[in-house]
Amino acid sequence: MTRLVYVRHGESNSTVARVIGGHRTCSGLSPLGVRQAEALRARWAAAPEFTPDLVVSSQFPRARQTADIVAAAFGSPEIVVEPGFNEHDPGEQCDGMTMADFVERFGTGSWEEDPFGVTFPGGETLAAFHFRVGATVRRFVEEHAGKVVLVACHGGVIDTVLRQALKTPPTGSFNITTLNTSITELELVRPNHWALRRYGDTAHLVGLPAATEPA
């Protein structure tokens, strides 16, 4: 059966700086984010839970860096960069803005109320984001049937994957809070029927700070 093991990237510099870190401005992991990824690498090096047939990363530096660190637990296989697993694209105008400036200029928009509403001028709507992620998952399932695929990606991607697998509304009803370097695993047990094997596994983060303290 096909298994997709998703790892959210480690804490990012964008999060620490409170800026919108799209693929144009992402500057990778914070020092704590590196430690988080190293902790996951050490966990899997000491006690491998699976052997990935393929290691995939979004094109964001924070995901690439996480994948590079964690993949060493499996002998540092080649990492396939897949933009389809990118985080939501805020568009060129908003990418790199501070969150405070964004809210002051554009408000909070219709992200939760209207999947087709434009919250980020020039960026993806929620509906477009969900379609992109869903189409990417479907393609990987078809191209790598029966394989174990490790995917270094983003909280928004994992939120989308879970909502689509569980056939729930795209927004609302409940919150999904995916922590940095947490493990989420789904298995395709029959066509269009996923089993959630685990969500938000962060056992390797014991002893690490929850987040970088604000400066």
ZIVEN-V39521 format. One record per backbone hydrogen bond with DSSP energy under -1.0 kcal/mol. NH is the residue of the N-H (numbers start at 1). CO is the residue of the C=O. Records with the same first field share a line. If there is no record, write none. Layout:
BEGIN
NH = CO  CO
END
This chain:
BEGIN
3 = 147
4 = 186
5 = 149
6 = 184
7 = 151
8 = 182
9 = 153
13 = 28
16 = 12
17 = 13
19 = 14
20 = 97
22 = 20
26 = 22
30 = 11
34 = 30
35 = 31
36 = 32
37 = 33
38 = 34
39 = 35
40 = 36
41 = 37
42 = 38
43 = 39
44 = 40
45 = 41
46 = 42
47 = 43
53 = 148
54 = 148
56 = 150
57 = 80
58 = 152
64 = 60
65 = 61
66 = 62
67 = 63
68 = 64
69 = 65
70 = 66
71 = 67
73 = 70
74 = 71
75 = 72
76 = 71
80 = 55
82 = 57
85 = 82
86 = 83
95 = 91
96 = 20
97 = 94
99 = 18
102 = 98
103 = 99
104 = 100
105 = 101
106 = 102
107 = 103
114 = 110
117 = 114
123 = 120
124 = 89
127 = 115
129 = 125
130 = 126
131 = 127
132 = 128
133 = 129
134 = 130
135 = 131
136 = 132
137 = 133
138 = 134
139 = 135
140 = 136
141 = 137
142 = 138
143 = 139
144 = 140
147 = 144
149 = 3
150 = 54
151 = 5
152 = 56
153 = 7
158 = 154
159 = 155
160 = 156
161 = 157
162 = 158
163 = 159
164 = 160
165 = 161
166 = 162
168 = 163
174 = 172
181 = 8
182 = 179
183 = 201
184 = 6
185 = 198
186 = 4
187 = 195
188 = 2
189 = 187  193
190 = 193
193 = 190
195 = 187
197 = 185
198 = 185
201 = 183
205 = 202
206 = 203
208 = 205
END
